[in-house]
Amino acid sequence: MRVAEGVEALELTMAFMGGPSVIHPTLIWDDHETILVDAGMPGQLEALREACRGAGVPLERLTRVIVTHQDIDHIGGLPDLLASLDHPIEVLAHADDRPYIEGERRPIKMDPARWAARLDELPPERRAAVEALLADPPHARVDRTLADGDTLPYCGGIRVIHTPGHTPGHLSLYLERSRTLVTGDALVSEGGVLQGPRPGVTLDMATALHSVGKLTGLDVDRAITYHGGVVERDVASRLAEIAAGA
């Protein structure tokens, strides 16, 4: 979905533990840079390539990937993506999630004990696939770390906002030219309405809600949530309500 000039909310369908669901990496570009925010699941390279082609921006134009955080549906496609391109791609992420993305530490939510009960609910072929990912989580290099308040001089300016809670190094991004907030998993949406962080997959809800408060002062026209897609209605008021615990 084209949300503004040079900004596309991509749509990829994934299935991990449950049924199919849609995730929304963000593609940002101008005449000089093409930036992907998050890379989807393992095995989604061709779907990502097709989504970029549909946006009119071939994946081969990619110059950088910004990773909002360490979870598998955000970094799982990164190794294949980097290997598929014949030119250097800079990968950026927050320092607190870097060791998990690079494989120095096991991603926090990929602990097999965390999934033991849910694995029993899966059919044998799905269980085998999930167990393989848990045994050897995908990882990729991070070339540069980002910090709260950084502004990247690309595509009209990209402001970095550290929004921990979902994971320690979770990032949100504010696209200054289009006044678009890319939330990662700091927020979700349902039916075009912005919602708070999901308790079941958020490591620290109190910190996550505090992080939402950091977003309330932004001049935001729209938000792109990784789970739920684009929100263009009542974004500022919903941010304030969620931060206040409403």
Secondary structure, DSSP 8 states (H G I E B T S, - for coil): -EEETTEEE--EEE-SSSS-EEE--EEEE-SS-EEEE---STT-HHHHHHHHHHTT--GGG--EEE---S-HHHHTTHHHHHHH-SS--EEEEETTTHHHHTTSS--GGG-HHHHHHHHTTS-HHHHHHHHHHHHS-------EEE-TT-EE-STT-EEEEE-TTSSTT-EEEEETTTTEEEEETS-EEETTEEE---GGG-S-HHHHHHHHHTTTTS--SEEEETTTEEE-SSHHHHHHHHHTT-
